[in-house]
Amino acid sequence: MRIGKVMTVTLATVVSMACANQSSVPAASDSTVEATAPPPAAETGPRVTFPDGFVVHTQLATDDESRAQGLMFRDQLRPGTGMLFFFPTAGDYPFWMKNTLIPLDMIWLDGSRKIVAMHHDVPPCKTADCPSYPPHAVALYVLEVAGGVANEHGLKVGDVLQFAGMENVTPR
């Protein structure tokens, strides 16, 4: 914040000087006034790409402990993030929202990473008696993202998602 204020004063001073004495101060070009954005971060780490090109950077849940913890007790998910659950064998894996504080989209994927089931905007549950959300389909992965993301990007059963940065993951 402090640097921004100093820069604002400096730019104001330059503009003021230019207006007061146009003959001795050259006009600032757009390239000297505008701040440049840093280059985009490298695409590294585990991530899932939707058919429309949207990338979800994922935390992985690959063992019983991390799958049981899931996204419990989190009060937000940053845009473009989620959790990808890996299972050692394909099965019909119901999920619930116990101690989950934000609505989520749950996306079940088979071994070819094709969407086989989805539940949208699943509400948080803070009680001991939380409902279960079964996929009624055989899946090997489940992707959880913030509620509304699946609809926002037009995901539907049958779509294939791309995985990257997970080549050596072994679920247990």
Chimera marker file (.cmm) of the C-alpha trace (Angstrom):
<marker_set name="trace">
<marker id="1" x="0.000" y="0.000" z="0.000" r="1" g="1" b="0" radius="0.5"/>
<marker id="2" x="2.679" y="2.464" z="0.928" r="1" g="1" b="0" radius="0.5"/>
<marker id="3" x="4.537" y="1.921" z="-2.337" r="1" g="1" b="0" radius="0.5"/>
<marker id="4" x="1.326" y="2.512" z="-4.292" r="1" g="1" b="0" radius="0.5"/>
<marker id="5" x="0.801" y="5.864" z="-2.564" r="1" g="1" b="0" radius="0.5"/>
<marker id="6" x="4.360" y="6.944" z="-3.251" r="1" g="1" b="0" radius="0.5"/>
<marker id="7" x="3.960" y="6.014" z="-6.914" r="1" g="1" b="0" radius="0.5"/>
<marker id="8" x="0.684" y="7.944" z="-7.099" r="1" g="1" b="0" radius="0.5"/>
<marker id="9" x="2.326" y="11.080" z="-5.681" r="1" g="1" b="0" radius="0.5"/>
<marker id="10" x="5.250" y="10.696" z="-8.057" r="1" g="1" b="0" radius="0.5"/>
<marker id="11" x="2.952" y="10.306" z="-11.069" r="1" g="1" b="0" radius="0.5"/>
<marker id="12" x="0.868" y="13.262" z="-9.899" r="1" g="1" b="0" radius="0.5"/>
<marker id="13" x="4.031" y="15.336" z="-9.581" r="1" g="1" b="0" radius="0.5"/>
<marker id="14" x="5.137" y="14.393" z="-13.094" r="1" g="1" b="0" radius="0.5"/>
<marker id="15" x="1.710" y="15.217" z="-14.521" r="1" g="1" b="0" radius="0.5"/>
<marker id="16" x="1.645" y="18.488" z="-12.588" r="1" g="1" b="0" radius="0.5"/>
<marker id="17" x="5.091" y="19.434" z="-13.870" r="1" g="1" b="0" radius="0.5"/>
<marker id="18" x="4.120" y="18.554" z="-17.417" r="1" g="1" b="0" radius="0.5"/>
<marker id="19" x="1.026" y="20.741" z="-17.233" r="1" g="1" b="0" radius="0.5"/>
<marker id="20" x="2.893" y="23.670" z="-15.619" r="1" g="1" b="0" radius="0.5"/>
<marker id="21" x="5.852" y="23.680" z="-17.994" r="1" g="1" b="0" radius="0.5"/>
<marker id="22" x="5.043" y="21.717" z="-21.129" r="1" g="1" b="0" radius="0.5"/>
<marker id="23" x="8.177" y="22.908" z="-22.937" r="1" g="1" b="0" radius="0.5"/>
<marker id="24" x="10.696" y="21.443" z="-20.473" r="1" g="1" b="0" radius="0.5"/>
<marker id="25" x="8.996" y="18.161" z="-19.464" r="1" g="1" b="0" radius="0.5"/>
<marker id="26" x="8.314" y="15.587" z="-22.156" r="1" g="1" b="0" radius="0.5"/>
<marker id="27" x="4.867" y="13.984" z="-22.109" r="1" g="1" b="0" radius="0.5"/>
<marker id="28" x="4.806" y="10.577" z="-20.482" r="1" g="1" b="0" radius="0.5"/>
<marker id="29" x="4.028" y="7.715" z="-22.840" r="1" g="1" b="0" radius="0.5"/>
<marker id="30" x="1.467" y="5.092" z="-21.879" r="1" g="1" b="0" radius="0.5"/>
<marker id="31" x="4.228" y="2.542" z="-21.378" r="1" g="1" b="0" radius="0.5"/>
<marker id="32" x="5.884" y="4.590" z="-18.625" r="1" g="1" b="0" radius="0.5"/>
<marker id="33" x="2.672" y="5.206" z="-16.692" r="1" g="1" b="0" radius="0.5"/>
<marker id="34" x="1.103" y="1.738" z="-16.771" r="1" g="1" b="0" radius="0.5"/>
<marker id="35" x="2.340" y="-0.978" z="-14.449" r="1" g="1" b="0" radius="0.5"/>
<marker id="36" x="3.095" y="-4.261" z="-16.153" r="1" g="1" b="0" radius="0.5"/>
<marker id="37" x="1.603" y="-7.502" z="-14.872" r="1" g="1" b="0" radius="0.5"/>
<marker id="38" x="3.950" y="-10.282" z="-13.815" r="1" g="1" b="0" radius="0.5"/>
<marker id="39" x="4.175" y="-13.225" z="-16.217" r="1" g="1" b="0" radius="0.5"/>
<marker id="40" x="1.659" y="-16.002" z="-15.565" r="1" g="1" b="0" radius="0.5"/>
<marker id="41" x="2.732" y="-18.723" z="-13.155" r="1" g="1" b="0" radius="0.5"/>
<marker id="42" x="4.011" y="-21.905" z="-14.709" r="1" g="1" b="0" radius="0.5"/>
<marker id="43" x="1.430" y="-24.653" z="-15.077" r="1" g="1" b="0" radius="0.5"/>
<marker id="44" x="2.844" y="-27.052" z="-12.526" r="1" g="1" b="0" radius="0.5"/>
<marker id="45" x="1.465" y="-29.301" z="-9.846" r="1" g="1" b="0" radius="0.5"/>
<marker id="46" x="-1.603" y="-31.512" z="-10.030" r="1" g="1" b="0" radius="0.5"/>
<marker id="47" x="-4.385" y="-30.047" z="-12.120" r="1" g="1" b="0" radius="0.5"/>
<marker id="48" x="-7.541" y="-31.018" z="-13.961" r="1" g="1" b="0" radius="0.5"/>
<marker id="49" x="-8.600" y="-29.343" z="-17.192" r="1" g="1" b="0" radius="0.5"/>
<marker id="50" x="-12.259" y="-29.091" z="-18.180" r="1" g="1" b="0" radius="0.5"/>
<marker id="51" x="-13.381" y="-29.414" z="-21.826" r="1" g="1" b="0" radius="0.5"/>
<marker id="52" x="-13.688" y="-25.607" z="-22.066" r="1" g="1" b="0" radius="0.5"/>
<marker id="53" x="-10.018" y="-25.195" z="-21.035" r="1" g="1" b="0" radius="0.5"/>
<marker id="54" x="-10.679" y="-24.136" z="-17.427" r="1" g="1" b="0" radius="0.5"/>
<marker id="55" x="-7.907" y="-25.421" z="-15.143" r="1" g="1" b="0" radius="0.5"/>
<marker id="56" x="-8.500" y="-26.587" z="-11.570" r="1" g="1" b="0" radius="0.5"/>
<marker id="57" x="-5.358" y="-26.813" z="-9.431" r="1" g="1" b="0" radius="0.5"/>
<marker id="58" x="-5.990" y="-29.727" z="-7.133" r="1" g="1" b="0" radius="0.5"/>
<marker id="59" x="-4.971" y="-30.977" z="-3.766" r="1" g="1" b="0" radius="0.5"/>
<marker id="60" x="-4.857" y="-34.771" z="-3.866" r="1" g="1" b="0" radius="0.5"/>
<marker id="61" x="-6.550" y="-37.195" z="-1.485" r="1" g="1" b="0" radius="0.5"/>
<marker id="62" x="-4.870" y="-40.539" z="-2.135" r="1" g="1" b="0" radius="0.5"/>
<marker id="63" x="-5.197" y="-42.494" z="1.126" r="1" g="1" b="0" radius="0.5"/>
<marker id="64" x="-7.948" y="-43.272" z="3.630" r="1" g="1" b="0" radius="0.5"/>
<marker id="65" x="-6.932" y="-40.463" z="5.995" r="1" g="1" b="0" radius="0.5"/>
<marker id="66" x="-6.833" y="-37.704" z="3.359" r="1" g="1" b="0" radius="0.5"/>
<marker id="67" x="-10.043" y="-38.967" z="1.722" r="1" g="1" b="0" radius="0.5"/>
<marker id="68" x="-11.814" y="-38.951" z="5.109" r="1" g="1" b="0" radius="0.5"/>
<marker id="69" x="-10.620" y="-35.375" z="5.838" r="1" g="1" b="0" radius="0.5"/>
<marker id="70" x="-11.454" y="-34.068" z="2.363" r="1" g="1" b="0" radius="0.5"/>
<marker id="71" x="-12.436" y="-30.393" z="2.403" r="1" g="1" b="0" radius="0.5"/>
<marker id="72" x="-13.744" y="-30.399" z="5.987" r="1" g="1" b="0" radius="0.5"/>
<marker id="73" x="-13.547" y="-27.180" z="8.015" r="1" g="1" b="0" radius="0.5"/>
<marker id="74" x="-12.582" y="-24.958" z="5.078" r="1" g="1" b="0" radius="0.5"/>
<marker id="75" x="-14.534" y="-21.753" z="4.848" r="1" g="1" b="0" radius="0.5"/>
<marker id="76" x="-13.572" y="-21.064" z="1.235" r="1" g="1" b="0" radius="0.5"/>
<marker id="77" x="-11.895" y="-22.420" z="-1.880" r="1" g="1" b="0" radius="0.5"/>
<marker id="78" x="-9.806" y="-20.068" z="-3.973" r="1" g="1" b="0" radius="0.5"/>
<marker id="79" x="-11.090" y="-19.765" z="-7.554" r="1" g="1" b="0" radius="0.5"/>
<marker id="80" x="-9.615" y="-22.443" z="-9.780" r="1" g="1" b="0" radius="0.5"/>
<marker id="81" x="-8.860" y="-24.880" z="-6.945" r="1" g="1" b="0" radius="0.5"/>
<marker id="82" x="-10.359" y="-28.125" z="-5.716" r="1" g="1" b="0" radius="0.5"/>
<marker id="83" x="-9.622" y="-31.568" z="-4.356" r="1" g="1" b="0" radius="0.5"/>
<marker id="84" x="-9.215" y="-34.741" z="-6.382" r="1" g="1" b="0" radius="0.5"/>
<marker id="85" x="-9.881" y="-38.036" z="-4.596" r="1" g="1" b="0" radius="0.5"/>
<marker id="86" x="-8.080" y="-41.125" z="-5.904" r="1" g="1" b="0" radius="0.5"/>
<marker id="87" x="-9.372" y="-44.596" z="-5.028" r="1" g="1" b="0" radius="0.5"/>
<marker id="88" x="-7.314" y="-47.801" z="-5.315" r="1" g="1" b="0" radius="0.5"/>
<marker id="89" x="-10.171" y="-49.627" z="-7.095" r="1" g="1" b="0" radius="0.5"/>
<marker id="90" x="-13.231" y="-48.524" z="-9.033" r="1" g="1" b="0" radius="0.5"/>
<marker id="91" x="-16.456" y="-48.515" z="-7.027" r="1" g="1" b="0" radius="0.5"/>
<marker id="92" x="-19.698" y="-46.741" z="-6.138" r="1" g="1" b="0" radius="0.5"/>
<marker id="93" x="-18.358" y="-44.162" z="-3.652" r="1" g="1" b="0" radius="0.5"/>
<marker id="94" x="-20.990" y="-42.029" z="-1.888" r="1" g="1" b="0" radius="0.5"/>
<marker id="95" x="-19.790" y="-38.746" z="-0.359" r="1" g="1" b="0" radius="0.5"/>
<marker id="96" x="-21.192" y="-36.611" z="2.426" r="1" g="1" b="0" radius="0.5"/>
<marker id="97" x="-20.628" y="-33.072" z="3.643" r="1" g="1" b="0" radius="0.5"/>
<marker id="98" x="-20.002" y="-33.586" z="7.363" r="1" g="1" b="0" radius="0.5"/>
<marker id="99" x="-18.112" y="-30.569" z="8.768" r="1" g="1" b="0" radius="0.5"/>
<marker id="100" x="-17.891" y="-29.059" z="5.300" r="1" g="1" b="0" radius="0.5"/>
<marker id="101" x="-18.581" y="-25.336" z="5.538" r="1" g="1" b="0" radius="0.5"/>
<marker id="102" x="-19.084" y="-24.377" z="1.871" r="1" g="1" b="0" radius="0.5"/>
<marker id="103" x="-21.301" y="-25.733" z="-0.923" r="1" g="1" b="0" radius="0.5"/>
<marker id="104" x="-19.466" y="-28.025" z="-3.333" r="1" g="1" b="0" radius="0.5"/>
<marker id="105" x="-19.922" y="-29.625" z="-6.721" r="1" g="1" b="0" radius="0.5"/>
<marker id="106" x="-19.030" y="-33.334" z="-6.628" r="1" g="1" b="0" radius="0.5"/>
<marker id="107" x="-17.916" y="-34.892" z="-9.901" r="1" g="1" b="0" radius="0.5"/>
<marker id="108" x="-17.368" y="-38.662" z="-10.191" r="1" g="1" b="0" radius="0.5"/>
<marker id="109" x="-15.037" y="-39.907" z="-12.939" r="1" g="1" b="0" radius="0.5"/>
<marker id="110" x="-14.314" y="-43.384" z="-14.230" r="1" g="1" b="0" radius="0.5"/>
<marker id="111" x="-10.884" y="-44.830" z="-15.068" r="1" g="1" b="0" radius="0.5"/>
<marker id="112" x="-10.864" y="-43.054" z="-18.437" r="1" g="1" b="0" radius="0.5"/>
<marker id="113" x="-11.593" y="-39.754" z="-16.608" r="1" g="1" b="0" radius="0.5"/>
<marker id="114" x="-15.068" y="-39.517" z="-18.073" r="1" g="1" b="0" radius="0.5"/>
<marker id="115" x="-17.731" y="-37.922" z="-15.873" r="1" g="1" b="0" radius="0.5"/>
<marker id="116" x="-20.140" y="-40.655" z="-14.734" r="1" g="1" b="0" radius="0.5"/>
<marker id="117" x="-22.124" y="-38.661" z="-12.118" r="1" g="1" b="0" radius="0.5"/>
<marker id="118" x="-22.404" y="-35.204" z="-10.566" r="1" g="1" b="0" radius="0.5"/>
<marker id="119" x="-24.101" y="-33.499" z="-7.645" r="1" g="1" b="0" radius="0.5"/>
<marker id="120" x="-24.319" y="-29.703" z="-7.879" r="1" g="1" b="0" radius="0.5"/>
<marker id="121" x="-24.180" y="-27.138" z="-5.084" r="1" g="1" b="0" radius="0.5"/>
<marker id="122" x="-24.246" y="-29.742" z="-2.332" r="1" g="1" b="0" radius="0.5"/>
<marker id="123" x="-25.016" y="-27.777" z="0.851" r="1" g="1" b="0" radius="0.5"/>
<marker id="124" x="-22.748" y="-27.703" z="3.920" r="1" g="1" b="0" radius="0.5"/>
<marker id="125" x="-23.594" y="-29.973" z="6.834" r="1" g="1" b="0" radius="0.5"/>
<marker id="126" x="-22.634" y="-29.180" z="10.420" r="1" g="1" b="0" radius="0.5"/>
<marker id="127" x="-24.728" y="-31.841" z="12.162" r="1" g="1" b="0" radius="0.5"/>
<marker id="128" x="-23.947" y="-35.466" z="12.981" r="1" g="1" b="0" radius="0.5"/>
<marker id="129" x="-26.735" y="-36.720" z="10.700" r="1" g="1" b="0" radius="0.5"/>
<marker id="130" x="-25.547" y="-35.561" z="7.261" r="1" g="1" b="0" radius="0.5"/>
<marker id="131" x="-27.098" y="-37.014" z="4.111" r="1" g="1" b="0" radius="0.5"/>
<marker id="132" x="-25.002" y="-39.117" z="1.765" r="1" g="1" b="0" radius="0.5"/>
<marker id="133" x="-24.685" y="-38.315" z="-1.958" r="1" g="1" b="0" radius="0.5"/>
<marker id="134" x="-24.207" y="-41.534" z="-3.958" r="1" g="1" b="0" radius="0.5"/>
<marker id="135" x="-23.134" y="-41.426" z="-7.602" r="1" g="1" b="0" radius="0.5"/>
<marker id="136" x="-25.074" y="-44.593" z="-8.574" r="1" g="1" b="0" radius="0.5"/>
<marker id="137" x="-22.141" y="-45.234" z="-10.898" r="1" g="1" b="0" radius="0.5"/>
<marker id="138" x="-18.731" y="-46.856" z="-10.763" r="1" g="1" b="0" radius="0.5"/>
<marker id="139" x="-15.934" y="-44.309" z="-10.369" r="1" g="1" b="0" radius="0.5"/>
<marker id="140" x="-12.202" y="-44.232" z="-9.706" r="1" g="1" b="0" radius="0.5"/>
<marker id="141" x="-11.912" y="-40.474" z="-8.962" r="1" g="1" b="0" radius="0.5"/>
<marker id="142" x="-14.026" y="-37.741" z="-7.420" r="1" g="1" b="0" radius="0.5"/>
<marker id="143" x="-13.328" y="-34.066" z="-8.044" r="1" g="1" b="0" radius="0.5"/>
<marker id="144" x="-14.725" y="-31.515" z="-5.594" r="1" g="1" b="0" radius="0.5"/>
<marker id="145" x="-14.860" y="-27.859" z="-6.611" r="1" g="1" b="0" radius="0.5"/>
<marker id="146" x="-16.725" y="-24.851" z="-5.256" r="1" g="1" b="0" radius="0.5"/>
<marker id="147" x="-20.478" y="-24.981" z="-5.736" r="1" g="1" b="0" radius="0.5"/>
<marker id="148" x="-21.540" y="-23.660" z="-9.130" r="1" g="1" b="0" radius="0.5"/>
<marker id="149" x="-18.237" y="-24.282" z="-10.947" r="1" g="1" b="0" radius="0.5"/>
<marker id="150" x="-19.524" y="-27.339" z="-12.861" r="1" g="1" b="0" radius="0.5"/>
<marker id="151" x="-22.535" y="-25.433" z="-14.203" r="1" g="1" b="0" radius="0.5"/>
<marker id="152" x="-20.458" y="-22.329" z="-14.913" r="1" g="1" b="0" radius="0.5"/>
<marker id="153" x="-18.230" y="-24.401" z="-17.208" r="1" g="1" b="0" radius="0.5"/>
<marker id="154" x="-21.030" y="-26.512" z="-18.728" r="1" g="1" b="0" radius="0.5"/>
<marker id="155" x="-19.850" y="-29.876" z="-17.398" r="1" g="1" b="0" radius="0.5"/>
<marker id="156" x="-22.101" y="-32.828" z="-18.130" r="1" g="1" b="0" radius="0.5"/>
<marker id="157" x="-22.076" y="-36.592" z="-17.699" r="1" g="1" b="0" radius="0.5"/>
<marker id="158" x="-19.971" y="-38.065" z="-20.498" r="1" g="1" b="0" radius="0.5"/>
<marker id="159" x="-17.435" y="-35.211" z="-20.643" r="1" g="1" b="0" radius="0.5"/>
<marker id="160" x="-13.800" y="-36.279" z="-20.334" r="1" g="1" b="0" radius="0.5"/>
<marker id="161" x="-11.478" y="-34.285" z="-18.077" r="1" g="1" b="0" radius="0.5"/>
<marker id="162" x="-7.713" y="-34.098" z="-18.525" r="1" g="1" b="0" radius="0.5"/>
<marker id="163" x="-5.285" y="-34.766" z="-15.653" r="1" g="1" b="0" radius="0.5"/>
<marker id="164" x="-1.744" y="-33.375" z="-15.505" r="1" g="1" b="0" radius="0.5"/>
<marker id="165" x="0.984" y="-33.434" z="-12.886" r="1" g="1" b="0" radius="0.5"/>
<marker id="166" x="-0.256" y="-36.720" z="-11.392" r="1" g="1" b="0" radius="0.5"/>
<marker id="167" x="1.664" y="-39.272" z="-13.422" r="1" g="1" b="0" radius="0.5"/>
<marker id="168" x="3.248" y="-40.985" z="-10.386" r="1" g="1" b="0" radius="0.5"/>
<marker id="169" x="0.298" y="-40.921" z="-7.978" r="1" g="1" b="0" radius="0.5"/>
<marker id="170" x="-0.486" y="-44.265" z="-6.343" r="1" g="1" b="0" radius="0.5"/>
<marker id="171" x="-3.701" y="-44.405" z="-4.314" r="1" g="1" b="0" radius="0.5"/>
<marker id="172" x="-3.716" y="-46.482" z="-1.145" r="1" g="1" b="0" radius="0.5"/>
<link id1="1" id2="2" r="1" g="1" b="0" radius="0.2"/>
<link id1="2" id2="3" r="1" g="1" b="0" radius="0.2"/>
<link id1="3" id2="4" r="1" g="1" b="0" radius="0.2"/>
<link id1="4" id2="5" r="1" g="1" b="0" radius="0.2"/>
<link id1="5" id2="6" r="1" g="1" b="0" radius="0.2"/>
<link id1="6" id2="7" r="1" g="1" b="0" radius="0.2"/>
<link id1="7" id2="8" r="1" g="1" b="0" radius="0.2"/>
<link id1="8" id2="9" r="1" g="1" b="0" radius="0.2"/>
<link id1="9" id2="10" r="1" g="1" b="0" radius="0.2"/>
<link id1="10" id2="11" r="1" g="1" b="0" radius="0.2"/>
<link id1="11" id2="12" r="1" g="1" b="0" radius="0.2"/>
<link id1="12" id2="13" r="1" g="1" b="0" radius="0.2"/>
<link id1="13" id2="14" r="1" g="1" b="0" radius="0.2"/>
<link id1="14" id2="15" r="1" g="1" b="0" radius="0.2"/>
<link id1="15" id2="16" r="1" g="1" b="0" radius="0.2"/>
<link id1="16" id2="17" r="1" g="1" b="0" radius="0.2"/>
<link id1="17" id2="18" r="1" g="1" b="0" radius="0.2"/>
<link id1="18" id2="19" r="1" g="1" b="0" radius="0.2"/>
<link id1="19" id2="20" r="1" g="1" b="0" radius="0.2"/>
<link id1="20" id2="21" r="1" g="1" b="0" radius="0.2"/>
<link id1="21" id2="22" r="1" g="1" b="0" radius="0.2"/>
<link id1="22" id2="23" r="1" g="1" b="0" radius="0.2"/>
<link id1="23" id2="24" r="1" g="1" b="0" radius="0.2"/>
<link id1="24" id2="25" r="1" g="1" b="0" radius="0.2"/>
<link id1="25" id2="26" r="1" g="1" b="0" radius="0.2"/>
<link id1="26" id2="27" r="1" g="1" b="0" radius="0.2"/>
<link id1="27" id2="28" r="1" g="1" b="0" radius="0.2"/>
<link id1="28" id2="29" r="1" g="1" b="0" radius="0.2"/>
<link id1="29" id2="30" r="1" g="1" b="0" radius="0.2"/>
<link id1="30" id2="31" r="1" g="1" b="0" radius="0.2"/>
<link id1="31" id2="32" r="1" g="1" b="0" radius="0.2"/>
<link id1="32" id2="33" r="1" g="1" b="0" radius="0.2"/>
<link id1="33" id2="34" r="1" g="1" b="0" radius="0.2"/>
<link id1="34" id2="35" r="1" g="1" b="0" radius="0.2"/>
<link id1="35" id2="36" r="1" g="1" b="0" radius="0.2"/>
<link id1="36" id2="37" r="1" g="1" b="0" radius="0.2"/>
<link id1="37" id2="38" r="1" g="1" b="0" radius="0.2"/>
<link id1="38" id2="39" r="1" g="1" b="0" radius="0.2"/>
<link id1="39" id2="40" r="1" g="1" b="0" radius="0.2"/>
<link id1="40" id2="41" r="1" g="1" b="0" radius="0.2"/>
<link id1="41" id2="42" r="1" g="1" b="0" radius="0.2"/>
<link id1="42" id2="43" r="1" g="1" b="0" radius="0.2"/>
<link id1="43" id2="44" r="1" g="1" b="0" radius="0.2"/>
<link id1="44" id2="45" r="1" g="1" b="0" radius="0.2"/>
<link id1="45" id2="46" r="1" g="1" b="0" radius="0.2"/>
<link id1="46" id2="47" r="1" g="1" b="0" radius="0.2"/>
<link id1="47" id2="48" r="1" g="1" b="0" radius="0.2"/>
<link id1="48" id2="49" r="1" g="1" b="0" radius="0.2"/>
<link id1="49" id2="50" r="1" g="1" b="0" radius="0.2"/>
<link id1="50" id2="51" r="1" g="1" b="0" radius="0.2"/>
<link id1="51" id2="52" r="1" g="1" b="0" radius="0.2"/>
<link id1="52" id2="53" r="1" g="1" b="0" radius="0.2"/>
<link id1="53" id2="54" r="1" g="1" b="0" radius="0.2"/>
<link id1="54" id2="55" r="1" g="1" b="0" radius="0.2"/>
<link id1="55" id2="56" r="1" g="1" b="0" radius="0.2"/>
<link id1="56" id2="57" r="1" g="1" b="0" radius="0.2"/>
<link id1="57" id2="58" r="1" g="1" b="0" radius="0.2"/>
<link id1="58" id2="59" r="1" g="1" b="0" radius="0.2"/>
<link id1="59" id2="60" r="1" g="1" b="0" radius="0.2"/>
<link id1="60" id2="61" r="1" g="1" b="0" radius="0.2"/>
<link id1="61" id2="62" r="1" g="1" b="0" radius="0.2"/>
<link id1="62" id2="63" r="1" g="1" b="0" radius="0.2"/>
<link id1="63" id2="64" r="1" g="1" b="0" radius="0.2"/>
<link id1="64" id2="65" r="1" g="1" b="0" radius="0.2"/>
<link id1="65" id2="66" r="1" g="1" b="0" radius="0.2"/>
<link id1="66" id2="67" r="1" g="1" b="0" radius="0.2"/>
<link id1="67" id2="68" r="1" g="1" b="0" radius="0.2"/>
<link id1="68" id2="69" r="1" g="1" b="0" radius="0.2"/>
<link id1="69" id2="70" r="1" g="1" b="0" radius="0.2"/>
<link id1="70" id2="71" r="1" g="1" b="0" radius="0.2"/>
<link id1="71" id2="72" r="1" g="1" b="0" radius="0.2"/>
<link id1="72" id2="73" r="1" g="1" b="0" radius="0.2"/>
<link id1="73" id2="74" r="1" g="1" b="0" radius="0.2"/>
<link id1="74" id2="75" r="1" g="1" b="0" radius="0.2"/>
<link id1="75" id2="76" r="1" g="1" b="0" radius="0.2"/>
<link id1="76" id2="77" r="1" g="1" b="0" radius="0.2"/>
<link id1="77" id2="78" r="1" g="1" b="0" radius="0.2"/>
<link id1="78" id2="79" r="1" g="1" b="0" radius="0.2"/>
<link id1="79" id2="80" r="1" g="1" b="0" radius="0.2"/>
<link id1="80" id2="81" r="1" g="1" b="0" radius="0.2"/>
<link id1="81" id2="82" r="1" g="1" b="0" radius="0.2"/>
<link id1="82" id2="83" r="1" g="1" b="0" radius="0.2"/>
<link id1="83" id2="84" r="1" g="1" b="0" radius="0.2"/>
<link id1="84" id2="85" r="1" g="1" b="0" radius="0.2"/>
<link id1="85" id2="86" r="1" g="1" b="0" radius="0.2"/>
<link id1="86" id2="87" r="1" g="1" b="0" radius="0.2"/>
<link id1="87" id2="88" r="1" g="1" b="0" radius="0.2"/>
<link id1="88" id2="89" r="1" g="1" b="0" radius="0.2"/>
<link id1="89" id2="90" r="1" g="1" b="0" radius="0.2"/>
<link id1="90" id2="91" r="1" g="1" b="0" radius="0.2"/>
<link id1="91" id2="92" r="1" g="1" b="0" radius="0.2"/>
<link id1="92" id2="93" r="1" g="1" b="0" radius="0.2"/>
<link id1="93" id2="94" r="1" g="1" b="0" radius="0.2"/>
<link id1="94" id2="95" r="1" g="1" b="0" radius="0.2"/>
<link id1="95" id2="96" r="1" g="1" b="0" radius="0.2"/>
<link id1="96" id2="97" r="1" g="1" b="0" radius="0.2"/>
<link id1="97" id2="98" r="1" g="1" b="0" radius="0.2"/>
<link id1="98" id2="99" r="1" g="1" b="0" radius="0.2"/>
<link id1="99" id2="100" r="1" g="1" b="0" radius="0.2"/>
<link id1="100" id2="101" r="1" g="1" b="0" radius="0.2"/>
<link id1="101" id2="102" r="1" g="1" b="0" radius="0.2"/>
<link id1="102" id2="103" r="1" g="1" b="0" radius="0.2"/>
<link id1="103" id2="104" r="1" g="1" b="0" radius="0.2"/>
<link id1="104" id2="105" r="1" g="1" b="0" radius="0.2"/>
<link id1="105" id2="106" r="1" g="1" b="0" radius="0.2"/>
<link id1="106" id2="107" r="1" g="1" b="0" radius="0.2"/>
<link id1="107" id2="108" r="1" g="1" b="0" radius="0.2"/>
<link id1="108" id2="109" r="1" g="1" b="0" radius="0.2"/>
<link id1="109" id2="110" r="1" g="1" b="0" radius="0.2"/>
<link id1="110" id2="111" r="1" g="1" b="0" radius="0.2"/>
<link id1="111" id2="112" r="1" g="1" b="0" radius="0.2"/>
<link id1="112" id2="113" r="1" g="1" b="0" radius="0.2"/>
<link id1="113" id2="114" r="1" g="1" b="0" radius="0.2"/>
<link id1="114" id2="115" r="1" g="1" b="0" radius="0.2"/>
<link id1="115" id2="116" r="1" g="1" b="0" radius="0.2"/>
<link id1="116" id2="117" r="1" g="1" b="0" radius="0.2"/>
<link id1="117" id2="118" r="1" g="1" b="0" radius="0.2"/>
<link id1="118" id2="119" r="1" g="1" b="0" radius="0.2"/>
<link id1="119" id2="120" r="1" g="1" b="0" radius="0.2"/>
<link id1="120" id2="121" r="1" g="1" b="0" radius="0.2"/>
<link id1="121" id2="122" r="1" g="1" b="0" radius="0.2"/>
<link id1="122" id2="123" r="1" g="1" b="0" radius="0.2"/>
<link id1="123" id2="124" r="1" g="1" b="0" radius="0.2"/>
<link id1="124" id2="125" r="1" g="1" b="0" radius="0.2"/>
<link id1="125" id2="126" r="1" g="1" b="0" radius="0.2"/>
<link id1="126" id2="127" r="1" g="1" b="0" radius="0.2"/>
<link id1="127" id2="128" r="1" g="1" b="0" radius="0.2"/>
<link id1="128" id2="129" r="1" g="1" b="0" radius="0.2"/>
<link id1="129" id2="130" r="1" g="1" b="0" radius="0.2"/>
<link id1="130" id2="131" r="1" g="1" b="0" radius="0.2"/>
<link id1="131" id2="132" r="1" g="1" b="0" radius="0.2"/>
<link id1="132" id2="133" r="1" g="1" b="0" radius="0.2"/>
<link id1="133" id2="134" r="1" g="1" b="0" radius="0.2"/>
<link id1="134" id2="135" r="1" g="1" b="0" radius="0.2"/>
<link id1="135" id2="136" r="1" g="1" b="0" radius="0.2"/>
<link id1="136" id2="137" r="1" g="1" b="0" radius="0.2"/>
<link id1="137" id2="138" r="1" g="1" b="0" radius="0.2"/>
<link id1="138" id2="139" r="1" g="1" b="0" radius="0.2"/>
<link id1="139" id2="140" r="1" g="1" b="0" radius="0.2"/>
<link id1="140" id2="141" r="1" g="1" b="0" radius="0.2"/>
<link id1="141" id2="142" r="1" g="1" b="0" radius="0.2"/>
<link id1="142" id2="143" r="1" g="1" b="0" radius="0.2"/>
<link id1="143" id2="144" r="1" g="1" b="0" radius="0.2"/>
<link id1="144" id2="145" r="1" g="1" b="0" radius="0.2"/>
<link id1="145" id2="146" r="1" g="1" b="0" radius="0.2"/>
<link id1="146" id2="147" r="1" g="1" b="0" radius="0.2"/>
<link id1="147" id2="148" r="1" g="1" b="0" radius="0.2"/>
<link id1="148" id2="149" r="1" g="1" b="0" radius="0.2"/>
<link id1="149" id2="150" r="1" g="1" b="0" radius="0.2"/>
<link id1="150" id2="151" r="1" g="1" b="0" radius="0.2"/>
<link id1="151" id2="152" r="1" g="1" b="0" radius="0.2"/>
<link id1="152" id2="153" r="1" g="1" b="0" radius="0.2"/>
<link id1="153" id2="154" r="1" g="1" b="0" radius="0.2"/>
<link id1="154" id2="155" r="1" g="1" b="0" radius="0.2"/>
<link id1="155" id2="156" r="1" g="1" b="0" radius="0.2"/>
<link id1="156" id2="157" r="1" g="1" b="0" radius="0.2"/>
<link id1="157" id2="158" r="1" g="1" b="0" radius="0.2"/>
<link id1="158" id2="159" r="1" g="1" b="0" radius="0.2"/>
<link id1="159" id2="160" r="1" g="1" b="0" radius="0.2"/>
<link id1="160" id2="161" r="1" g="1" b="0" radius="0.2"/>
<link id1="161" id2="162" r="1" g="1" b="0" radius="0.2"/>
<link id1="162" id2="163" r="1" g="1" b="0" radius="0.2"/>
<link id1="163" id2="164" r="1" g="1" b="0" radius="0.2"/>
<link id1="164" id2="165" r="1" g="1" b="0" radius="0.2"/>
<link id1="165" id2="166" r="1" g="1" b="0" radius="0.2"/>
<link id1="166" id2="167" r="1" g="1" b="0" radius="0.2"/>
<link id1="167" id2="168" r="1" g="1" b="0" radius="0.2"/>
<link id1="168" id2="169" r="1" g="1" b="0" radius="0.2"/>
<link id1="169" id2="170" r="1" g="1" b="0" radius="0.2"/>
<link id1="170" id2="171" r="1" g="1" b="0" radius="0.2"/>
<link id1="171" id2="172" r="1" g="1" b="0" radius="0.2"/>
</marker_set>
